[in-house]
């Protein structure tokens, strides 16, 4: 199987790997749907929704300002 993929052209290699792409994208979509539903459920249970949205907006503004200023995280 590996020798077939090495000798294959670009289109045939894509056709061999198409099921991998479909399954991978499906798994990623399923995880994102589950995380989104859990997030929505936890937001419904919050008593002070205004504080939550103000905090999210403040974090978004901070990220945008720091990105505009060119601040980058140190690499270790």
Backbone as a ProteinNet text record, in pm:
[ID]
protein_1_A
[PRIMARY]
XXXXXXXXXXXXXXXXXXXXXXXXXXXXXXXXXXXXXXXXXXXXXXXXXXXXXXXXXXXXXXXXXXXXXXXXXXXX
[TERTIARY]
82.3	0	87	193.6	279.5	348.6	392.7	460.2	363	236.1	135.9	118.4	117.3	101.2	222.8	340.6	461.7	463	421	424.4	301.3	202	76.6	92.4	9.2	5.9	-72.4	-79	-145.7	-293.9	-363.7	-507.5	-535.7	-457.1	-482.5	-445.8	-341.7	-306.1	-420.4	-479.3	-593.4	-711.3	-735.5	-846.4	-821.7	-696.2	-665.5	-686.2	-652.6	-660.6	-794	-885.5	-1014.5	-1093.6	-1100.9	-1174.1	-1112.2	-980.3	-914.3	-956.7	-960.9	-1003.4	-1148.2	-1235.6	-1377.7	-1397	-1332.3	-1346.2	-1285.3	-1170.7	-1106.3	-1190	-1244.5	-1329.3	-1456.9	-1511.8	-1630.9	-1604	-1488.5	-1454.1	-1434.4	-1367.6	-1346.9	-1480.6	-1569.2	-1701.2	-1781.5	-1774.8	-1848.7	-1798.3	-1667.2	-1611.1	-1652.2	-1647.1	-1686.6	-1834.4	-1918.5	-2061.5	-2083.9	-2016.3	-2032.5	-1982	-1867.9	-1815.4	-1906.5	-1962	-2053.6	-2180.4	-2233.2	-2354.2	-2326.3	-2210.9	-2174.2	-2154.8	-2092.5	-2073.3	-2207.5	-2297.3	-2429.2	-2506.8	-2495.1	-2564.5	-2507.2	-2376.6	-2317.2	-2348.4	-2364.9	-2401.2	-2545.1	-2631.1	-2770.2	-2780.6	-2686	-2691.2	-2627.2	-2560.8	-2493.9	-2598.8	-2582	-2679.4	-2652.8	-2526.4	-2490.4	-2437.2	-2526.7	-2487.3	-2418	-2455.4	-2391.8	-2243	-2207.2	-2065.9	-1990.9	-2052.6	-1990.1	-1965.2	-2064.8	-2048.2	-1951.9	-1949.5	-1853.1	-1710.3	-1692.3	-1560.9	-1515.3	-1607.1	-1572.8	-1538.8	-1614.1	-1586.6	-1452.8	-1423.3	-1295.9	-1179.4	-1193.9	-1087.5	-1067.2	-1175.8	-1165.8	-1097.6	-1134.3	-1071.3	-923	-887.8	-747.1	-667.3	-722.2	-653.5	-636.2	-739.4	-730.2	-628.2	-626.8	-531.9	-389.4	-366.4	-231.6	-185	-275.8	-240.7	-205.9	-282.9	-256.5	-121.5	-87.3	39.7	158.2	131.7	238.7	300.7	232.6	283.9	274.2	383.3	380.4	427.9	380.4	418.8	562.6	637.5	775	776.8	871	883.8	990.2	956.1	1050.2	1130.8
-119	0	125.9	126.4	245.1	267.7	162.4	179.8	231.6	195.3	245.3	395.4	443.1	585.8	665.3	608.1	678.8	696.3	597.6	602	668	698.2	751.9	898.9	941.5	1082.6	1159.1	1289.1	1372.5	1338.2	1318.3	1290.9	1154.6	1055.8	922.7	919.8	993.4	1001.4	1066.8	1170.7	1235.8	1139	1060.8	965.4	856	814.8	716.8	774.7	900.7	962.1	1031.3	1034.9	1101.9	1047.6	915.8	867.5	915.9	929.2	979.7	1123.9	1204.9	1343.9	1352.4	1272.4	1276.1	1235.7	1128.7	1082.8	1184.9	1240.8	1340	1464.5	1515.8	1634.9	1604.8	1485.7	1447.3	1440.5	1385.7	1379.7	1518.7	1605.4	1742	1813.8	1797.2	1861.2	1808.3	1678.2	1620.3	1675.6	1687.5	1741.6	1887.9	1965.7	2106.2	2121.6	2035.4	2040.2	2007.3	1904.1	1867.8	1978.3	2036.8	2146	2268.7	2296.8	2410.2	2391	2269.5	2243.1	2251.6	2201.4	2210	2355.4	2435.1	2577.9	2649.3	2621.5	2685.2	2645	2519.9	2474.2	2540	2556.8	2620.4	2769.8	2833.2	2975.8	2994.3	2901.1	2911.7	2907.6	2838.1	2822.5	2938.8	3030.7	3142.9	3242.2	3286.6	3380.1	3522.8	3562	3698.8	3700.4	3698.2	3691	3818.3	3932.1	4057.9	4057.7	4004.2	3997.4	3905.9	3796.3	3703.2	3770.2	3840.3	3904.9	4022.2	4095.7	4204	4149.4	4039	3976.7	3926.3	3865.7	3817.8	3934.5	4043.4	4160.8	4223.8	4230.9	4287.2	4202.4	4071	3983.7	4000.6	4013.2	4032.3	4164.8	4271	4401	4394.6	4327	4314.7	4240.2	4132.4	4056.3	4141.4	4215.8	4299.4	4411.3	4474.5	4583.8	4530.6	4419.9	4363.7	4314.3	4261.8	4219.8	4341.2	4447.9	4570.7	4631.2	4622.8	4676.8	4586.7	4466.2	4375.2	4297.1	4285.9	4208.7	4061.2	3987.5	3843	3770.3	3649.7	3569.9	3521.3	3511.8	3462.1	3313.8	3274.9	3133.6	3068.1	2955.1	2885.5	2783.7
0	0	0	79.7	84.4	-48.6	-113.9	-242.5	-347.6	-335.4	-428.1	-410.2	-286.2	-261	-305.9	-296	-338.3	-488.4	-562.7	-708.2	-769.3	-690.4	-741.8	-780.5	-874.9	-911.6	-806.4	-821.2	-720.3	-706.9	-819.2	-813.1	-752.1	-788.1	-731.5	-583.1	-546.2	-403.9	-326.8	-383.9	-318.6	-306.6	-410	-404.3	-300.5	-284.7	-181.7	-41.4	-25.4	106.9	134.2	38.1	56.2	176	196.4	315.6	447	450.4	570.8	596.9	490.6	505.4	551.4	494.8	530.9	676	719	857.4	953	918.3	1004.2	1020.1	910.4	916.1	994.9	978.5	1054.7	1204.1	1242.2	1384.8	1443.5	1370.2	1417.6	1431.4	1333.8	1341.2	1460.2	1486	1598.1	1731	1745.7	1869.5	1886.7	1778.2	1787.7	1821.6	1768.6	1801.1	1948.1	1998	2138.5	2231.2	2198	2279.9	2273.6	2158	2144.5	2225	2223	2301.5	2450.8	2493.8	2635.6	2677.1	2589.6	2619.1	2628.2	2535.9	2538.8	2663.9	2704.5	2824.1	2948.5	2954.1	3071.3	3075.2	2959.3	2956.7	3004.2	2973.5	3018.9	3171	3237.1	3382.2	3457.5	3389.5	3455.9	3505.1	3629.6	3686.6	3640.2	3630.3	3593	3449.7	3355.2	3213.9	3167.5	3224	3183.2	3215.2	3330.9	3368.9	3272.5	3234.5	3140.4	3005.9	2953.7	2823.4	2829.5	2939.9	2956.7	2962.7	3031.1	3037.6	2902	2826.6	2692.2	2600.5	2610.5	2527.4	2565.6	2695.3	2740.1	2691.2	2695.5	2647	2496.8	2422.2	2278.1	2245.5	2316.8	2294.9	2328.9	2438.1	2476.6	2370.5	2317.8	2213.2	2088.2	2049.7	1929.9	1947.6	2063.9	2088	2089.9	2159.5	2165.3	2028.5	1948.6	1813	1727.8	1741.1	1664.7	1703.1	1831.1	1877.2	1841.5	1798.4	1757.2	1870.1	1981.7	2095.1	2062.6	2084.4	2060.3	2184.8	2201.5	2316.5	2300.2	2409.7	2398.7	2364.7	2280.7	2244.2	2331.7	2383.5	2472	2395
[MASK]
++++++++++++++++++++++++++++++++++++++++++++++++++++++++++++++++++++++++++++

